[in-house]
Amino acid sequence: MSKLKIAGLNLDIFWKNKVRNYDVIADSFKNIEADVFLLPEMFSTGFCMDAEDIADRNNETLIWMQNFAQQKKTAIAGSVSICENEKFYNRFYFVKPDGNFDYYDKKHLFSYSGEDKIYTAGNVRKIIDYKGFRILLQVCYDLRFPVFQRNLGDYDLVINVANWPETRVEAWRTLLKARAVENQSFVFGLNRIGTDGNQLNYEESSLILFADGTEISARQNNIVTAELDLEDLKKFRARFPFLKDADEFELK
């Protein structure tokens, strides 16, 4: 399959209210058809440092995602605060229609907010395969670290789910475009909207980009969508084979 339709929800997250967020998400997507439904960072609670209070300890959000995926017969993805072996993680789940899932634990924890003092950083760069697309999973602050996202010819799409405040939103937009251009990749940056429990404001700033930095997003209500064509990407990379000239490096 060479095409992938992806739909992201610009969610105004209810602070620490998982059930209400589940209900809003289900209602928002009920008439939408897509191969992947995408949700923001910590979509069930908001980006919250009260991990003891909010973290999933019994996979409750994962189970909800699995039920949603199986009912809609589509994939669903987004990040969640979880507790595992007495440690907290900002975990990005990608749940497939059959309920099987992959996950990525956020590597670059946002020290400015104290996330690094509460959550445990992941140490694995995660690329998954879905419907012929190789997808690199990233969470919010990861966007600022291009070496970690450098395309070694091993992915076609970057998905970054975020809670990125409006005070720094131009950096968000600029960095998303930079990641698309330098890696010759599709990029989907999905941000939340509204005001969180810390009184930080978020504006509608989600972007879906082609490998040349051109925006290909379509918007309706709070849903942002695009149909990605893998053949278009392959033709673009063949016409402009810049990745072969990239410097070699090693992540440590």
Secondary structure, DSSP 4 states (H G I P E B T S, - for coil): --EEEEEEE--BPPTT-HHHHHHHHHHHHTT---SEEE--TTTTT-S-S-HHHH-BSS-HHHHHHHHHHHHHTSEEEEEEEEEETTEEEEEEEEE-TTS-EEEEE-SS--GGGTHHHHSPPP----EEEETTEEEEEEEGGGGG-HHHH---S--SEEEEEE---GGGHHHHHHHHHHHHHHHT-EEEEEE-BEE-TT--EE----EEE-TTS-B--EEETTEEEEEEEHHHHHHHHHHS-GGGGPPP----
